[in-house]
């Protein structure tokens, strides 16, 4: 079953935009934000320095990365970073393709 996403834009205390995905069965007014420690660890471990969709460098012309928490029933939450909010739309059309790119980059980083 394809996950259905409801996007909510939150701002962390440091001013970094954080985009959260919530399943349709969760209350739209109360999305579960990731733990700050989990988010910091996921950001530090993220294997790409570019947007998984556009391949634009984070912090470049597009500005700081937009963090998106991908949720899929039965799977652990995943951090996906984009150069802008527009790339999220492309990601949601084929998340498996983009998650594979992230996984491949992570595997390559471990062997380096």
N, C-alpha and C positions, 0 to 999 in steps of 0.2 A: 504494500500500500504506500502511495506517495505521501510524504508528510505535507501538511498544509501549514503555511507560515502566516503569522501575524507579526508585523514588524512594529517595534516600539523603539523610539530613540530616547536614550537616557544619556545624561552627562555625568561622568564620574567626578569626584571631588577635585581631581587634577585637571578637569576641563577636557578630557579626551572623549570624543564621541564614541558611544558604544551602542551597537545595534543588536538587539536581542530577537531571537526567533522563538515563538511559542507555538505549541501545537494548538490546533483549533479547539480541542476539548479542554484546554486550560482557560481560566477566566481571562479575557482580554485586558481587563483593568488591573490585573495583578500578575504580570509575567514574573517568572522566577529569575532574578538576576544571579549571575554566577558569583561565587565567593571571590572576594578581592584577591586572596592568595592564589586560588585556582587561575584566575585571569592573568595575574602577573607571571605565574609559571608558564602558562600557555603562550603568552606573548614572548617570553624569553626563549622558549623552546621552538617557536615557529620557524620553520626551515627556509622560508622564502623572504627575500628583501624586496620583492616586487609583487604586484597584484597578480593573483592566480588567473584572472580573466584577461586583462589588458596587457599585462607584463610591464606596466608603468612602475617606476621605482617609488617606494614609499618616501614621503618627505620631499619629493620633487615638485614638478609643476602642479600636480594634483593635490598637494598638501599632505597632511598626516594620514596614516592608514585609518580606514573605517573597520572596526572590529565587529564581526558578525558571529553569533553563536548558532551553529547548525545543530538542530535537534532532530533526532530520528528515533522513533520508538524502538526500544530494545538495544540501543547503541549509546555509547558514552557521548556526551556533548563534545562538539569540536569547534575550535576557534578557526575561523576563516577570515583572512584580512584582504581588504580591497582598497584600491586607490580612491574610489568614490562610491556613492550610493547607487549610481547607475549600473555598475558591474554586478550588483547583487541580483538584478533581474536576469541577466545572462546566466549567472551561477544557478539560480533556482530552476532554470530550464533543463540543466544537465549536471546536477551536483556530483554524480558519480565520476564523471569525466574530470572535474576540477579537484575533487578529493583525491583522486588517483595521482594527479600532478603533485599535490602536497605530500602524499605518502611516498612517492618516488624521491622527492627532494629530501625528505626526512631520512630515508634509507641511505641515500647518497652521502648525507652529512654524517651519518654514523660510521660509514666506512672510511671517511676522510680523516 
